[in-house]
Amino acid sequence: MRIAMTYTRLRTEERLLLDECESLGAKVTPIDLRQAVFDPHDPGEWSRFDAVVERSVSLTSSRVVARLMESFGVRCVNPRATIELCADKLVTSAALVAACVPIPYMRVATSPEAGMRGIEQLGYPAVLKPTIGSWGRLIAKVNDRDAAESVLEHRDTLGSVNHAVVYAQEHIEKPGRDLRVFVIGGEPVAAIARYSEHWVTNTARGARTEGIEISHEIREISAQAAAVVGGDAVAVDLLECPERGLLVNEVNHSMEFRNSIDVTGVNIPGLLARHTLEIAAGERA
Amino acid sequence: MSDTITTQAACPECDAPVGFEREPLSGQVSRCSDCGVELEVTCLSPLTLEVAPEIEEDWGE
């Protein structure tokens, strides 16, 4: 079987995946996307692959690969539909709501004025997020009207078109942590808690991680969220709301796992490698 | 011509040698242990390192 891995930066995660595939007897061709040229009329060498593992750190590159692989009839891990559902927080939220998966209360607007009304409906503090973005970048907790107006004005004046959408979320008073569940092939395989003194509990922002047991509730909601976006491997971020229990905050299609292997004792890249090999061998859809 | 794989190159920021335990791959990210700058492999032959680009808006998980 022939497997390729596309990437824009070869990080620890990609190295681990290559090693795990190799230890399972599969040779994976690493492809630096910055060197790649595609001809949509002719899949060429791409058609030789039974599966392509897409690991770009750039969402734009991920979308290019996923769209082209779909048109070439080459199975992409994750598939295009999953990437599109996870790429934009509004798209993810709408899909989760449609499937009755609990998420924080939120408001969406396309102008700063309407955005202000939405924030006031939620009450303070509220959290403003770019619909496209990751690693906790540019998310803002606004504690009052003055702060909300400032952030919206800054985004409207300085932001790119991606910031034209106001995506406001109620602020959940979480217990100093959020949860992340790694779901592979629809099965929650590992979970961590991310602790921080800061209200943003993201490892990219320095949060400390700890492995946790996958309780029945965690298993149920994370599997449900993963089923909504489909695909092969996603990381589901959960918030523990004191009143409403577990809520899905985000679903990530290009999960980072280097800091979660030791703390959970779960070989996450090994499981993803096995899953990929099963897809390439035609044992999984 | 030697088939030996080069696993060491100079840091473009401070000129310190940056080594790799295994054969590096194109796009591999590393860090200079002397000056701490994040580096990226931009060419394998000869092995060339450049300062890794800043995080862009669409980067992430």
Boltz contact constraints between the chains, C-beta under 6 A:
constraints:
  - contact:
      token1: [A, 9]
      token2: [B, 27]
      max_distance: 6.0
  - contact:
      token1: [A, 9]
      token2: [B, 29]
      max_distance: 6.0
  - contact:
      token1: [A, 10]
      token2: [B, 25]
      max_distance: 6.0
  - contact:
      token1: [A, 10]
      token2: [B, 27]
      max_distance: 6.0
  - contact:
      token1: [A, 10]
      token2: [B, 28]
      max_distance: 6.0
  - contact:
      token1: [A, 11]
      token2: [B, 29]
      max_distance: 6.0
  - contact:
      token1: [A, 30]
      token2: [B, 25]
      max_distance: 6.0
  - contact:
      token1: [A, 32]
      token2: [B, 26]
      max_distance: 6.0
  - contact:
      token1: [A, 32]
      token2: [B, 27]
      max_distance: 6.0
  - contact:
      token1: [A, 57]
      token2: [B, 59]
      max_distance: 6.0
  - contact:
      token1: [A, 58]
      token2: [B, 58]
      max_distance: 6.0
  - contact:
      token1: [A, 58]
      token2: [B, 59]
      max_distance: 6.0
  - contact:
      token1: [A, 59]
      token2: [B, 58]
      max_distance: 6.0
  - contact:
      token1: [A, 60]
      token2: [B, 58]
      max_distance: 6.0
  - contact:
      token1: [A, 134]
      token2: [B, 60]
      max_distance: 6.0
  - contact:
      token1: [A, 134]
      token2: [B, 61]
      max_distance: 6.0
  - contact:
      token1: [A, 135]
      token2: [B, 60]
      max_distance: 6.0
  - contact:
      token1: [A, 252]
      token2: [B, 61]
      max_distance: 6.0
  - contact:
      token1: [A, 254]
      token2: [B, 61]
      max_distance: 6.0
  - contact:
      token1: [A, 255]
      token2: [B, 61]
      max_distance: 6.0
  - contact:
      token1: [A, 256]
      token2: [B, 61]
      max_distance: 6.0
